[in-house]
């Protein structure tokens, strides 16, 4: 009395979200740049039903400085950047969401 389950159907129903290889490349590239600058020191990746979060920390025992989330939305996949509970940016592409971390050059006058 055994049953055969199609695992792909079970995984689809759960709605788990993961970062793909390209997204991880973008996230880790940003992370390594900030580690080299001495700003970030640790990261964590969490996966859940409908959401995956890449969190960055200044120290391993602190709260995350930022959380970069991939969320299943009604219109498709959405990327959000959080600082604590505050959403700083929302976008339909990861590259657009990560633009907020780009450093802007300013003119320094003597």
C-alpha positions as CSV (number, residue, x, y, z in Angstrom):
1,X,0.0,0.0,0.0
2,X,2.5,2.6,-1.0
3,X,1.9,5.8,-3.0
4,X,4.1,7.4,-5.6
5,X,4.6,11.2,-5.2
6,X,5.8,13.6,-7.9
7,X,8.3,15.7,-5.9
8,X,8.2,18.5,-8.4
9,X,4.5,19.1,-7.8
10,X,5.0,19.1,-4.0
11,X,7.8,21.6,-4.3
12,X,5.7,23.9,-6.5
13,X,2.8,23.8,-4.0
14,X,5.1,24.9,-1.1
15,X,6.2,28.0,-3.0
16,X,9.7,28.0,-1.6
17,X,11.9,30.8,-3.1
18,X,15.7,30.5,-3.7
19,X,18.4,32.7,-5.1
20,X,19.7,31.4,-8.5
21,X,23.4,31.3,-9.4
22,X,23.3,34.7,-11.1
23,X,21.6,36.4,-8.2
24,X,24.0,34.9,-5.8
25,X,26.9,36.2,-7.9
26,X,25.5,39.7,-7.7
27,X,24.9,39.5,-4.0
28,X,28.3,38.0,-3.2
29,X,30.0,40.5,-5.5
30,X,28.5,43.4,-3.5
31,X,29.3,41.6,-0.2
32,X,32.9,41.1,-1.1
33,X,33.3,44.7,-2.1
34,X,31.9,45.9,1.2
35,X,34.1,43.4,3.1
36,X,37.1,44.7,1.4
37,X,36.1,48.2,2.4
38,X,35.7,47.0,6.0
39,X,32.0,47.7,6.3
40,X,30.5,44.2,6.4
41,X,31.9,41.1,8.0
42,X,29.3,38.3,7.8
43,X,26.2,37.2,5.9
44,X,23.4,34.7,6.1
45,X,20.9,33.3,3.6
46,X,17.5,32.2,4.7
47,X,14.8,30.5,2.6
48,X,11.1,30.3,3.4
49,X,7.8,29.9,1.8
50,X,7.4,32.8,-0.6
51,X,10.7,34.5,0.5
52,X,14.5,34.2,0.4
53,X,16.6,36.7,2.3
54,X,20.3,37.6,2.0
55,X,21.3,39.4,5.3
56,X,24.5,41.2,5.9
57,X,26.1,42.0,9.3
58,X,28.7,44.3,10.6
59,X,29.5,41.8,13.4
60,X,28.4,38.2,13.6
61,X,26.6,38.7,16.9
62,X,24.7,41.8,15.8
63,X,21.4,42.2,14.0
64,X,21.6,42.4,10.2
65,X,22.4,45.8,8.8
66,X,20.5,45.0,5.6
67,X,18.3,42.3,4.3
68,X,17.9,41.8,0.5
69,X,14.8,39.7,-0.1
70,X,13.4,37.9,-3.1
71,X,9.7,37.7,-2.7
72,X,7.0,35.9,-4.7
73,X,4.4,38.5,-5.4
74,X,1.1,38.4,-7.4
75,X,2.9,40.1,-10.4
76,X,5.9,37.8,-10.2
77,X,9.2,38.0,-8.4
78,X,10.0,41.1,-6.5
79,X,13.2,42.2,-4.8
80,X,13.3,44.4,-1.7
81,X,16.0,45.9,0.4
82,X,15.3,46.3,4.1
83,X,17.1,48.0,7.0
84,X,15.6,46.5,10.0
85,X,11.8,46.5,9.4
86,X,11.9,49.5,7.1
87,X,11.7,48.8,3.3
88,X,14.2,51.0,1.6
89,X,13.8,49.9,-2.0
90,X,11.5,47.6,-4.1
91,X,12.2,46.5,-7.6
92,X,11.4,43.8,-10.2
93,X,15.1,43.2,-10.8
94,X,17.9,42.5,-8.4
95,X,20.3,44.9,-10.2
96,X,17.9,47.8,-9.7
97,X,17.4,46.9,-6.0
98,X,21.1,46.8,-5.4
99,X,21.7,50.2,-7.1
100,X,21.1,51.8,-3.7
101,X,24.4,50.4,-2.5
102,X,26.4,52.1,-5.3
103,X,28.7,54.8,-4.1
104,X,28.1,58.2,-5.5
105,X,31.1,60.4,-6.2
106,X,31.0,63.9,-4.8
107,X,33.1,66.9,-5.6
108,X,35.4,68.0,-2.8
109,X,36.4,71.6,-2.9
110,X,39.5,72.9,-1.2
